[in-house]
C-alpha cells in the first residue's frame, strides 16, 4: 500500500463504494418511508390519510361498508378497548406525515358467534382483532380493520445470499474499473520508474519506445530528451577534461627540459618534483575520463589470480603488499580496468596505511575482495567525500606522498561500471578496510585457469 498506484486505487474504490452506499440508502428511504425507524405504522398512516381524503368527498349520510359488512364511515367511534401503545405509534406516524387528525387503535375480542359466522378481523400479533378509527374534519370516523400490509422483506430478493452476491459484484466491478483507470493514469509514472530501474552501471538512461496513449508517449519523449541532454553534457565534460589534461603534457615537457638547466641542484630537484606531480595529475585525469567512456566486451576474470599479480608487482617496487587468503573467484569484466582498480586500492593502503593485506572470498552470488591496512584511517566526517575526484584527507598536503587524489575515484568508477560496490570503513583496532563486492560469474573460456 505504499505505492502511489495502490493508494490512489484504494481511495477511489472506497470513495465510489461510499457514494453508492449513500445513494442506495437515500433512494431506499425515499421509496420506503415505512422502513425503521418509521416501521409498518408509516405505511398504515399513509393509507389512512389516502382513505381519509377519499372519504371526505363522500356526502354526509351516505353509508359506506367494507367487504365483510362493517361500516367504514360512522358518526360515533367504534366500541372496544383502546390500545395505548398502538394509538401512540399511529399518532406519531400521522404527525410525521403532517396530519393532526385524532386516531384510535382499538383491541376487540373475537366474536363468540355460532360456527360458520363471519370471521373476525385479522388478528394482530397478540391474537386479538383490532381496528383503527380516524376522525375526519367533518366529525365522522373512518374505521378500518387492523390488517396491515405485509412487512417488506428485510433485504433484497434472495435474502442474505442475494445481498452478498449483489455486494460482491458491485465491489468487484467498481474495483476493476478503478484499477483500469488508475493504471492508465499512472502509466507515465510507471514509465519513469522503469527508466530509473533500467539505468546501467554507466549511469546512462535507456531509450524508451514512444508508443501508447498520448500521456505515455509524452513521458517517454521527455525521458529520452533528458537522456540525450545528459549524455551530451557528460561527453562534453569528459572531452574538456581529457583535452585539458592532454594539452598539459606539452608545456610540462618544455618546463621539464628547462628545469634540467637550472644550476642549483636543490632548486632543480624541487622543480622536477612539482612537474612530476603535475604530470601524475594529468595522467590520472586522462585515466578517469577513459574509465567513464570506455566500453567493450566483457571477459571472465579470476579475481584471486588478479589480486595475486597485483600483490607481486607492488612488492617488486618496494611496497608492503601481501595476499593472505584467496579462493577461486570469477567475475565478468574488463581485465585491465579491474586490475587498475585493485592496484589503486592496494597502493592506497600501502602508501597511506603502511602496508596492504588482501583477501578474496566468494559465494554463489558475489565475489568479495578485502584490503586492510594499519594506517590512521579516514575521519568519519570525511567518509562521504572519499570518492570525489582529487580528494585528499590532508588538504594542505603537509604529508609529501605522491598522488593526485584520483585513485579512489577511478577505482570506484571501475567497480561501479562492473555492477559492484566499493565501501570504506575504519577498523576497530585502527587502520582502513576497503571492501569490494562484485557479481559472481561462472568460469568461462576467457578465465585464467
N, C-alpha and C positions, 0 to 999 in steps of 0.2 A: 504493500500500500504506500510505499514511499515514492514510487514513480509518479510523475505528473499525469500520465495517461490513466493510471489506476485511480488516482484521487479524483480526477475530473469525471471519470466513468461512475464512480461511487456517488459523487454529489449529484450528478444528473439523474441517475437511477432513483435515488432517494427522493429527489425533488419531484420527479414525474409521478412516482407512486403516491407521494403525499397529496399532490394536486388531484390525482384520480380518486383517491380515497375521499378527499373533501368534496369533490364534485358529486361522487356517488352518494355520500351521506346527505348532502344538501338536497339532491333530487329525491332521495328516499323520504326525507322529512316533508318535502313539498307534496309528493304524491300520496303519502300515507300519514296524515296528521294524527291518526289513531295510534301510531306506534308509541310505545312508552317513551316519556312519562305520561302521555295522554291516555293510553290504554284503550280498551274497547269502548269506553264511555264517549270518546271523541266521535267515533262513527255513529253511535246511537244518538248523540246530541245533534249531529248534523242531520241525521234522518228525521228527528223530531222537528227541527226548525223547518225543514223542507215540507213536511206534512202540515205544520202549522200555517205556512204560507198558503198551501192549497185549501186548508180548512177555513181560513179567514175569508175566502171567497165564497164559501157556502152560505146561503141566506139563513137567517135565524128561523128556527122552526123546522128546518129540513133535517130528517133523520138519516144518519149515515151509519151503517153497520159493517162489521168485519165478516169474513167468510164463515165464521162459526156462529154468527148471530149476535155477537156482543156489540153494544153501541160504541162507536168511535167518538162521537160528539155528544156531550152531556152538559146539562146545566149545573149538575152537582158533581163534586168529586166522588170517585168510586169508594166504596166501603172497604176497609181492610186495615191491617196493621202496617204502619209506615216503617220502612227500613231506614233508620237514620244514616247509616254509613253509605248505602247506595244513593240515598237522596242527596247527601252532601257531595258525593263524587259527581253525580249528574249535574248538580247546580254549578259546580266548578267547571265542568266541561262546557256547559252552556255559556257561562261567563267568558270563557276563553274564546268562544265564537261570537262574543259581543251581544248576547241575549240576557235580559234581566227578567224573563218570564218565570213565574213561580213553577216549581215542579215537585212532584211527589212520586216516590217509588214505594209501592205497597207490596207487602208479602201476604198472600191469602192461602189458607189451607186448601187442598184439592177437594172438590165437591164429593159428597158421600151419596151420590145417587145410585139408582139401580144399575145392574150390569147392562152395558150397551148404551149408557147415556153418553152425552157429548164428552169428549176427552177434555181434560183441563188444559189450561195454558201450559206451555213448555216449562217444565220445572227448571229452576235455577240450580246452581251448584249445591245448595243445601237441600234439594229435593222439594222445595215449595214453589208453587207457581206465583208469579208476580206480574204486576202491571205498572206502567209508567203513565202518570197523568200530568199534562202540561196545561196550565191555564192560559187561554188565549186573551188578547187585549179586550175582546168584547165580553168577557166573563165566562164564556163557555170553557169546557175542559176537553182537551184532546186526550183520549185514552187509547193506549196501545198495549198489546201484551208484552210479556217480559222477554220474548225471544230476541236474541241479538244476532247480528251477523256472525258467521263463523270466524274464529280468530285467524288472522293471516298467518301463514306458516312462518316459523321463526327465522327462516333463512331462505335462500334462493331455491328453486326447484332442484330436487335431488338431495336435499339435506346437507349434512356436513361434508359428505364426499363430493357432491357437486360444487359446493363452495370452495373446497380445497382445489379441485381441478380448475375452476374458473380463476382462482387466485394464482395458481401456478402458471397457467397460460398467460395471464396478464404480466406477471413478473418476468417470465422468460421472454415474452415479446418486447416489453419495454427495455429489458437489459440488452437484448440482441440489437435493437435499433440504436440504442445509445452507444454500444460498443462500436458499431459500424461508423456512426457519426464521429465519435471521438477519434477512432483510428484514422479516419480521413482528415480530420482537423489537425491531428498531431503528426502527420507524416513528415512535414518539414523538420520538426524537432527530432524525430527518429532518424531522419537523414543526417542531421548534424551529429547526432550521437554515433551513427555508423561511421561517418567520416572520421570522427575523432578516434574511434576504436581501430580504424584501419591505418592510422599513421604509423609508418615504418620506423625502424631504428634511425634512419637518416633524417627524421623529422619532416619529411615531405608529405603533404596531403594527397590522397588518391584522387584521380579524376573520376567524377561521378557521372553516370549516364543522365542526360537531361531529357527524361521522358516521364509520362504520367500526367496527373492533374496540373493545373496552372500553378498552384502554390508549390507543388513538389518540384516542378521544372524551375521555378524562380529560385527556390532554395538551392538546388543543385548548381544552377548557373552562378549564384553568388559565391558558393563554396569553391567552385572551380576558378572564378576570378581571384578570390583570395589566395588560393594555392599558387596560381601563376604569379601574382604580385610578390608573394613571399619568396618564391623560388628566384624570381628576378632580383629581388633585393639581396638575398643571400649570395647569389652568384656574383653580384656587383661588389658586395663587401669582400668576398674571397679574392676577386680579381684585384681589388685595390690593395689588400694586404699582401698578396703574393707579388704584385708588381712593385710595391714599395720595398719589400724585403729583397727582391731580386735586384732592384736598382741600387740598393745599398752596397752590393758586392763591388761594384766598380770603384766608387770613392774609397771604400775600405781598403781595396788593394793598393790604390795610389798612396793612401796615407801610410799603409804598412811599408811600402817601399821608401817613402820619405823618412819614416821613423828609423829605418836601418842606418841612415846617415847622421843621426844625432850623436855628437861626440860623447856626451855624458852617458855612461853605461846605465846608471840608475834611472835616469830620466827616460832613456830608450826602453828599458825594461817595463816601466810603467805605461809608456805609450803602447807598446806591443801587447801588454796585458789588457788594457782597455779596448784596443782594437780587436783582440781575440774574443772578448766578451760581446762586443757589438756583432761580431761575426756569428757567434753562437745564437744570439737573439734573432738575427735574420734567418739563420738556418732553421731554428725552432719554429718561427712563424711560417716559413715555407712548408715545413713538415705538418704543422697543424692544418694549414689550408689543404694540403694534399690529402690528409685523412678525411676531411669533411667532404671533399669532392671525389674521392677515389671510389671506383666501382670495381666490377669484375666478378668472375665466378668464384664460388666458394669451394674449398677443398676440405677433406677430413684431416684434422691436425691432432697429433698426440701432444697434449699439454705437458705430460710428465717428461717426455723427451725434450720438448721445447724449453722447459724450466731448467733441465739439466744442462743444456747447451748454453743458456744464458749464464748460469752459475759458473760454468767452466770458463767462459770468455771473460767474465768480470774478474775472476780470480787471477787470470793471466795478466791483467793490467793492474794488479795490486789491490783490488777491493776485497773486503772480507764478506764473501757471499758463499752460502752453503745450502745444498738441498738435503734436508733432513729426512723427509719421507715422501714417497710418491707411489701411486698405483697407476696402472694403465688407464688413461682417461682421454676420450676422443671428443672433439668439438668440430663443428662446421665453421670454417672461416678462412681468412687470408693469412697464410703463414707469416709473411714478412710484417704485416701490421700487428698481429698478435705478439710476435717476438719483440717488436718495438715497444709495445705496451708493457710487457713483462720486464723488459730491460729497463724502461724508465722507472718502474716501481722499485725494482731491485737496486738501481743506482741511487734512488732517493733514500731508501733505507740504509744503504751502505755509507753514503756520504753524510747524511744528517743524523743517522742513528748509531753510527759506529759499527755497523755490521748488519747483514741481512740473512735471515733464516727462512727458507722456502719449504712449503709442504703442499702436496697435491693429493686431494681425495675426490671420490666420485661415487655417485649412486645412479639409479636408473634414469633420473631426470636432469641432474645437474652435475657440473664439474666445479670444484672449489679449489682455488689457489690462495694460500695464506702466506703473507710475507710479514715477518715480525722483526723488530729491532729493539735496541735498548737505549734509544736516544731520549731527548726531553719531551717528545711528543708534540702535540699541537694544542694550544689553548682552546678550551671548549667554545669560547666566544668567537673564534675564527674558523670553526669547523664548517660553517656554511659557506665559506669563501674559498675553500681549498682547491676547487676545480675551476676557479676563474683564471683566465689567461694572465700570465705574468704575476701570479700571486706568490708572495714570499712571506714566511712567518716573521722575518726580521725586515720590516720595510726600509729601515735605514741602512741595511746591508753592512752592518758592522762586522758580521762574520764573513770572511772572504772565502766563500765556497762557490766554485764555478756553477753557472746555471742561469737560465733566463726566466725561470718560473713558469715554464710551459710543459714540464714533464708530466705532471698530474693531469693537466688539461688534455694533453694529447692521449694519454692512457685512458682517461675516462671517455673521450670521444671514440676511441677504437673499440673499447669494450661495449659501449652503448650501441654502436653500429652492428655489433655481433649479437645483439639481443641479451646482453649480460648486464651486470650491475657491479659497480665498484664502490665499496664503503670503507671509510676510515674510522678508527676508534682508538682511544688511548687505553693501553693495557693497565690493569690494576697495579701491577708491580713496576710500572714505568716503561716507557717506550711506546711505539706506534704499531698498530695492527692494520695491515691493508688486506682486505678480503675481496677476491674476485670470484663472482659466480657467473658461469656460462651454461647455456643449454647443452646437455649431453647429446652426443650423436653416436651412431653405430660405426664400427670400424669399416672403412672403405678402402678402395684400391689406392687412394692417394695417401693413406696413412703410412707413417713410418713404423713398420712392424719390427 
